[in-house]
Amino acid sequence: MKKYTLFELQQYLHRVISLNFPEPVWVTAEVSQVKSSRGHLYLDLVQKKEGDQGQ
């Protein structure tokens, strides 16, 4: 199994997403939890409930 650095993996994922989504993409989700660590905020996102289209 080939090993990748975090940077290599990030570059690969960026290329894959860019090739498959050439236009900007908006993701709709609910924030289920917010965590704070060393001045950074981390969001846990979950799928919105079915039937809730939001705006």
Steps between C-alpha positions, in 0.01 A plus 500: 500500500639840401540754779404862444593809695212715618598760240497242218159373608362854516634576151350178361159567655507858372562376143227234520242746633602772251467262205158373609358834614633768263251756633475617863293270723284593798445235765189515716526336841418551864766580757467233767792605717765773521834430664766757582869426534794741506305780336350281224138392462410154372149427374332160493256503210206265449252439220195724526176325587308375197247751374688796651621692195613812685603814312 
